[in-house]
Amino acid sequence: MNRDNPLVYSTDTGRIDQPQQKVERPKGDGIVRIQRQTSGRKGKGVCLITGIDLDDAALTQLAAELKKKCGCGGALKEGVIEIQGDKRDLLKSLLEAKGMKVKLAGG
């Protein structure tokens, strides 16, 4: 079997599912960074929060808590919390209250 063309179907067993590789996020330097981004979002700004060293369940809970306290929407994508709107100062104060070292990144 070729690595570039893996077997995806067998007439004996049907569809062959490839084992999912667990994606590990890179370890940060202990500093949470909050960045404002508008690119690819039709001019709508979001705040990206990176560098939080928590597992997925804890990140989901933290994202929900931040969205509720900011009064806006958001998402959790690949270990990065997205909060809609420019709420960098509020997010910084909320995360610092949790004992995290926070920096505002980007312009």
Number of C-alpha atoms within 10 A of each C-alpha: 6 6 6 6 7 10 13 10 11 9 6 6 7 9 11 11 9 9 6 6 6 6 7 8 11 9 9 11 9 12 14 21 19 23 18 21 19 12 10 8 9 7 9 12 18 22 22 22 25 18 20 22 17 11 10 12 9 11 17 17 12 17 21 18 13 21 19 12 12 17 11 12 15 20 15 18 10 10 19 16 24 24 26 19 17 16 16 21 10 13 21 19 12 17 16 14 10 8 8 15 15 21 15 15 14 9 6
